[in-house]
Amino acid sequence: MNILFLCTGNSCRSQMAEGFGKSLFGNKYNFYSAGTKKNGLNPYAVKVMAESGVDISTHESNTTDELEGITMDVVFTVCSDAHENCPYFPGGKIIHRGFDDPPRMSANFENEEEKLQIYRRVRDEIKEFIQNIDQLL
C-alpha cells in the first residue's frame, strides 16, 4: 500500500510524517511525502526528528508532479491548504488530518529554544498520529 503525506511546501509536517511512517511501519507500507509546491527541507524539522531517533536529513522536498507514475492508495493531507488544493489522485482515498504549522507559528520567535518547542509539540502529535495509522486505513 502506497501512502502519501501531502502538505503545502513539503518542508516540515509531511516530512516528519514520512519519517515516522518509514521508521515505525516501513516494513508494512510504502510512505511518500510531497507538497503542492517545493520549499526545501526545514532544518528545525530535521533537528527535532533526530532528537526522537529518526533521521530525515537525506529527505528531499518534492512536489506531487515528481511522484508521477506512483499510484497512491491513501493520501493524508496534513495542512488545510493542501487539503483545499489537493491534486487528483485516481483511486486514492484522501483523508485530512491537519497539524499546526511550526514555521508559521515560530516565525516571530527570536529564541531558538522557543521555536524548537513548537516543532517538538507538532512532531509528537504527528508521531501519535502515525502510531495509530492502521486504525485510519
C-alpha positions as CSV (number, residue, x, y, z in Angstrom):
1,M,0.0,0.0,0.0
2,N,1.3,3.4,-1.0
3,I,0.7,6.2,1.4
4,L,1.4,9.9,0.7
5,F,1.6,12.7,3.2
6,L,0.7,16.0,1.4
7,C,1.4,19.5,2.7
8,T,1.9,22.9,1.1
9,G,5.7,23.1,0.9
10,N,6.9,19.5,1.8
11,S,9.4,21.0,4.2
12,C,8.2,20.1,7.7
13,R,5.0,18.3,8.7
14,S,4.8,15.9,5.7
15,Q,8.5,15.2,6.0
16,M,8.0,14.3,9.7
17,A,5.1,12.1,8.9
18,E,7.0,10.3,6.2
19,G,10.0,9.8,8.6
20,F,7.8,8.3,11.3
21,G,5.9,6.2,8.8
22,K,9.1,4.7,7.4
23,S,10.6,4.2,10.9
24,L,7.5,2.6,12.5
25,F,5.8,0.9,9.6
26,G,8.3,0.8,6.7
27,N,8.1,-2.9,6.6
28,K,4.3,-2.8,6.1
29,Y,3.6,0.3,3.9
30,N,5.4,2.5,1.3
31,F,5.5,6.0,2.5
32,Y,6.0,9.2,0.5
33,S,5.7,12.9,1.1
34,A,5.2,15.8,-1.3
35,G,3.9,19.4,-1.4
36,T,1.8,21.4,-3.7
37,K,5.0,23.4,-4.1
38,K,8.6,22.9,-3.0
39,N,10.1,24.8,-0.1
40,G,13.1,22.6,0.8
41,L,13.7,20.6,3.9
42,N,13.3,22.6,7.2
43,P,16.4,22.3,9.4
44,Y,14.3,22.6,12.6
45,A,12.2,19.6,11.5
46,V,15.5,17.6,10.8
47,K,16.7,18.6,14.3
48,V,13.7,17.6,16.3
49,M,13.2,14.4,14.3
50,A,16.8,13.4,15.1
51,E,16.1,14.0,18.8
52,S,13.5,11.3,18.5
53,G,15.8,8.9,16.7
54,V,14.5,9.4,13.2
55,D,16.9,10.8,10.5
56,I,15.2,12.7,7.8
57,S,18.3,14.7,6.8
58,T,18.5,12.9,3.4
59,H,14.9,13.5,2.5
60,E,14.2,15.8,-0.4
61,S,11.4,18.3,-0.8
62,N,9.2,17.0,-3.6
63,T,6.1,18.2,-5.5
64,T,3.3,15.8,-6.4
65,D,4.5,16.0,-10.0
66,E,7.7,14.3,-9.0
67,L,5.7,11.3,-7.8
68,E,4.0,10.8,-11.2
69,G,3.6,7.2,-12.0
70,I,3.2,6.0,-8.4
71,T,-0.4,5.1,-7.6
72,M,-1.3,6.4,-4.1
73,D,-3.8,4.3,-2.2
74,V,-4.2,6.8,0.6
75,V,-3.3,10.5,0.7
76,F,-3.2,12.2,4.1
77,T,-3.4,16.0,3.8
78,V,-1.6,17.4,6.8
79,C,-2.4,21.0,6.4
80,S,-5.6,22.9,5.4
81,D,-4.1,24.5,2.3
82,A,-3.1,21.1,0.9
83,H,-6.5,19.7,1.7
84,E,-8.2,22.5,-0.1
85,N,-5.9,22.4,-3.1
86,C,-5.3,18.6,-3.2
87,P,-4.5,17.4,-6.6
88,Y,-6.5,14.5,-8.1
89,F,-5.2,11.0,-7.2
90,P,-7.1,8.4,-9.2
91,G,-8.3,5.7,-6.9
92,G,-6.7,7.2,-3.9
93,K,-8.6,7.8,-0.6
94,I,-8.0,11.3,0.7
95,I,-8.0,11.8,4.5
96,H,-7.4,15.2,6.1
97,R,-5.5,15.3,9.4
98,G,-4.2,18.8,9.9
99,F,-1.4,19.9,12.2
100,D,-0.2,23.3,13.2
101,D,2.5,24.9,11.0
102,P,5.7,25.2,13.1
103,P,7.5,27.6,10.7
104,R,4.5,29.9,10.7
105,M,3.9,29.7,14.4
106,S,7.5,30.3,15.3
107,A,8.3,33.0,12.7
108,N,8.4,35.8,15.2
109,F,10.3,34.0,17.9
110,E,13.9,35.0,18.2
111,N,14.8,32.4,20.8
112,E,15.7,29.1,19.2
113,E,14.5,27.0,22.1
114,E,11.1,28.6,21.9
115,K,11.0,27.7,18.2
116,L,12.1,24.2,18.9
117,Q,9.3,23.7,21.5
118,I,6.7,24.3,18.8
119,Y,8.4,21.9,16.4
120,R,8.7,19.3,19.2
121,R,5.0,19.5,20.0
122,V,3.9,19.1,16.4
123,R,6.5,16.3,16.0
124,D,5.0,14.4,19.0
125,E,1.4,14.9,17.6
126,I,2.5,13.6,14.2
127,K,4.2,10.6,15.9
128,E,1.0,9.7,17.8
129,F,-1.0,10.0,14.5
130,I,1.4,7.7,12.7
131,Q,1.4,5.2,15.6
132,N,-2.4,4.9,15.1
133,I,-2.3,4.8,11.3
134,D,-3.7,1.3,11.0
135,Q,-6.9,2.5,12.5
136,L,-7.3,5.1,9.8
137,L,-6.7,2.9,6.9
